[in-house]
Amino acid sequence: MILDDTLARLVAAGPSEVRDAFVGFVSARGDAALRRDGGPEHVTASCFVFSPDLSSTLLCFHRKGGFWVQFGGHIEADDATIVATAQREAREESGIDDLEVTSDLIVDLERHELHGRFACTAHWDISFVAVVDPDAVVTVSDESLDVRWFPIHDLPSDVAPGLGTRLARARDALTRE
């Protein structure tokens, strides 16, 4: 069951104030915390995609948000685990069918508020990581306007708030594995 899987992965992430808030949110809301229709705030899963040398990242320009961001989105009924959600979203949004999440360890947790054209008010985002050859053919999904590689140290000015910090955390987690 995806609820048990999500809680187990959160607990395995180790104690922190942010992790404890995620565990509290998911525990208090139960299955509703994982469903888009479970309330205005819910869990999402995302995937940071890096080149093998970790010098570049693949991002999408989010249609609704109007910013560059990692791949991710809502849990669907067929997703068996939170890792499967992150991997499915990354595959769908990048067009890279054989993209594989590198590890089932959480690399980043972030609750962010949403405004503008979003129906939700906040996402409790659980992130994982993948490594992909920069020569892989990418396609743009309906949710995005563009998909493109960027050097980690030369991101565009219109990235999602906090993306640089989140990328650094994800990359640091990958180098510790």
N, C-alpha and C positions, 0 to 999 in steps of 0.2 A: 504494500500500500504506500502510495507516494507521501502521505502524511508522516508515517513512521520513518520512511527513508529520509525525508527532509529534516525531521527532528534529530535523527541519529547523526546525519552529516553536520548539522549545526553544533551538536554537542561535541563531536570529534574535532571541530575547528578550534577548540580550546577556549578557556575563559577570557572574556573581555567585556567591556561595557556594551559594545555594539552587539556582540554575539548574544549576550544575555538579553538584550532588548528583542532580538529576533526570536530567540527561544520563547520568551514571554509572549510575544505577539502570536506566534504560531500555536503555542500551547493554549492560550486563552481563546483563540478563534477557531481552533481545530481545522477541519476540512475547508471551512469558509475562507480561511486565510489564503488558501491555495487556488481559489476560483475567482476568475474575473468578475463573475456575478455574485460573489460572496460579500461584497461591500466595496466602498470607495477606495479602500486600501487593501492591497493583497500582495502576495509574494510573486516575483518574477524571477526568471533565470537568465543569465547572460554568459557570453563567452568572449574573452579577450583573445584575439588571434595575433600571433607573433610569427615573424620570420625565424628560421632555424638559428640564426646568429643573435636573435633577440634585439636587433637594431631597428626593426620596423614593425608596424602594426597595421592590420587591415581594419578599416572602419567603414561604416555606411553613413550616408547623409540622410537622417531620419526625416521623412516627409512631414509628419505632424509637428515634430519638435523644432525643425529648422536648424539642426546642428549635427555635427559629426559625432558618432558614438559607437561603442562596441555593439555587437550583435546580441539580441536578446528579446524576450517577450514573455507572454503569458503561458501558464501551464495549460495543456490540453488534456482531455479525458484519456487519450491513448498513451500519454507519457507515463512510463512505469516509475521513473525516478526523476529527481530534480536535475541530475546530470544529463539524462536523456532529453529533458526540456531544453537545456542550454545547447546541447549538440544539435538538436533538431532546428532550433532557431538560427544557429550559426550556419547550418547547411542551407536552410531556406533563404536566408537573407544575403548570403554570399554567393550562392549558386554552386558551391564546392561540395559535391555529393559525397565524397569520401573523407570529408573533414572529420577528425576524431578528437574528442576531448582528451588531453594528455594525461589527466589524472582526475580521480573522483574527489580530490581534496578541494575544499572551498578556498579560493584565493582572495576574495574580497566580499565584503558585506556593506551595503549602503542603502539606507532609506532615503528616497528623494521625493520631494513634492512635485506635483505636475500642475501645469497651468495651461491656459490657452485652449487648444483644440483637443485636449485629452478628456475622456469621460471619467477617468479615475482621478483621485486626488493625491494618491501616493503609491509608490512601488517600494516594496521591501526586496531589493535585488540581491540575489545570491549568484556569485560569479565563479566561473571555472576558466580554464585556459586551453588553447590548442596551438599547435605549431604547424605551419603550412608553408610550402614552397611558394615564394612570391611569384613564380611563373605559372601557378595554377590559374586556370581560366575562371574568372568571376562573372557573375551576372547580377543585375539589379532587380530586386523584388519590387512588388507593388507598394511596399511600405517605405521604400527608400527612393531617393532621387539619384544616388550615385554610390559606388563602392570603389574604394581606392586605398592603396598602400601609402603610408606616411612614415618618415623617419621618426623614431620615438622622441628625439630632441628637436624636432621641427614640425610640431603639430600645427594644423591650421588655426586661425584665430577664433573660428566659430565652432569650437568643440562644446560638448555638453559640460555644464558646470562640474568641476571636480574631476574631469576625465584624466587629466595629467597625473594627479595623485593616485587615482584608481589604477591606471596603467602601471605606475611605479610599484604599487603594492602587488599587483598580479605578476609582474616580471620578477620582483624579489622572491615571491613565493615559488615561482618556477625554478629559480636558480638554487633554492634551498632543497628541492626534492632530490 
